[in-house]
């Protein structure tokens, strides 16, 4: 899923790098996301920076977001109190690059992310682009009400419609059920990572 970045990132380098990744053209199923996931992390973004890097012979902006872990299910990534997530795009000085539908993080944001490991990348990335990242919504007392799928990076962020709130209990049950089905070899789950009930 993420390897599509390799071919896409090289296509356009200018003031804005606007790529419609495959994540934007279809919904991945929860089974597809989980089959690539090495860790599911719940935490808060506590640090972030963007920098230029060489990638496939081109200069690309990458953003590194540090998530302080509140809870996690580490299956293929070493357990840690902080996880640094690498995403394509970001702002360096006055220059901004956007990979449309890539996950997007903000300082102070509480998130649940499905993380995978891209070949050759030191830090994990979000599986399924924006579809593998959820913002956590709490009520005034601090109780978690639910999660909302990330709108992702957009050329015009104000035009992105907010995703519906998924109740936390339902979200967690869908993850448990799909993981159980995958462990039993059942790949028939076509439930996308959006509310369908």
N, C-alpha and C positions, 0 to 999 in steps of 0.2 A: 504494500500500500504506500509506504513512504518512499520507496525507491523511485517512484514516479517523479520525485523532486529532481533527481539527477538530470533527467532529460528536460524537465520544465524550467529549471532555474537558468539554464544556459540560453534560453530563448530570448530573453529581453533584459537588457541592462540599460537603464535610463533613469530619469528622475523618479519614476515609479516602475517597479517590476510587477506587472499585473498578469498573473497566470491563473487560469481556471483549472485547478487540480482536479483529479478525478473525484476527490471527496466532494466537490461541489456539484457534480453531475448525477450522483446517486447516493442513496443512504446505504451505509454499511450496516449489516446486521450486527446484533450484539455478539453473536457467535463469531463473526469475522473479526470483530475488534478483540474479543477475549482470546482468540486463537493466536494472536500476535502479541498479546500483552505479557510483559515480564514483571510488572508491578502495578497495583492499583493504589494510589496515594491520595490521602486526604490531608490537606494542610493549608498553610497561608503563605502567600508570596512575600518574602521578606527582603529580597534584593534582586536587582536586575541591571543588566548592562548590554549594550549592543556594540558590535565591532565588525570591521571589515575582515574578511578572510578569503583566501584563495580556494576556489572550489571548481573542479573540472576545468581549470584553465581560465576561470573568470573571477573577478572580485565580487563577492556577495556579502551582504550584511546578515549576520546571525545575531540573535538575541538569546541571552542566557538568563533564565529566571530561577532563582533559588527558592524552593518551597520548604518551609519548616514543617516537618512531618508531625501530624497529630495522630495519625493511624495509618497503617499500610498493610498490604498483603504482598510481600516480596517473594516472588517465585523464581525470577531469573536475573535479578539485580541485587547486589549486596545490600543488606539492610543498613539504613543510615538515618540519622536525625534530620538531615538536610539533603534534599535531592536537587541537583541542578538540571534543568530541562532546557534543551537546545531547540530553538525554532528558527525557521527561515524568515528573513525580513526584519525590519526595525528601523530605527532612526539613529544616524550618526551625524552630529552637527545639524546642518540644515537639510541634509540629504535623507530621504526616506525610501525604502523599498518595501513593497507589499506583495506577499504571496497570497492571492485570494483564497480564502477558506482555510488558511493555516491557523492553528490555535494561536490565541492572543492572551497575554497575561498582563495584569496590572498590579503594582505594588499594593499590599494590604488586602488583596483579593483572597477569599477563602475558596478553595477548589477541590474537586475530586478529578484526578486524571488517570487515564489508562496509558501506561508508559511501555515503550518497546525500545529495542536497541537497533539502530541503523548501522550497517556495516561500515567500519572505519570511523564512527563517531565516538568520541570519548564519553559524551553525556547522552542520556536517554532522550527520546523524542516522544511526542504524543501520537499514539496509534490512531490512524483514521483522521489525521489533521484535526479540525475543530470538533469533529464528532466524538473524539475521545477525551474532551475536556468539558467539565461542568462547573458552573458557579454555584456555591452554596448560599441558600437564602434562609435567614433566621428571623424569628419574631422578636418583639421588643424585650422578651424575657431571655433571649439567647437560645431558645429551642430551635433546632433545625426543622424548617417547614418542608423543604424539598430542594431539588437541584434543577438547574436550568442549563440546557446545552449551550455551549459557547457560540456566539455569532461568527467568530473567526475574524481574521483580517479582511477588510473590505476597502475598496478605493474610496467609498463615501460611507464611513461608519454610521452616520445618522440615518441612512436608508435601510440599515439592517433591522428587520423585524425581530423583536425579542421572542425567544423560544418560550413555549408554555412551561409552567412549573410542574415538575414531576414529584409527587409525594415521595419522601425519603424511603418509607417502608416498601413502596412498590418498586422503586429503583433497585433497592438492595435485594428484594426477592427476585426480580428479573435477572440480576447478575448471578445470584446463587443458583437459580433454576437453569440458566443457560450454561453455567460452568459444570453443573452436575450432568447435563445432557451431553456436553462435549466429552466429559470423562467417560461416559458410557458409550461413546462413539456415535451419538445421535447428532447429525449435522443438519437436520431438517428445520431448525429454528430460523425463521425468516423475520423475526421480530426486529424492526429497526430501532435504533437508539432515539426514538421519539415516542411521545405518548400515543398509544393506539387504543386504549380502552375507554 
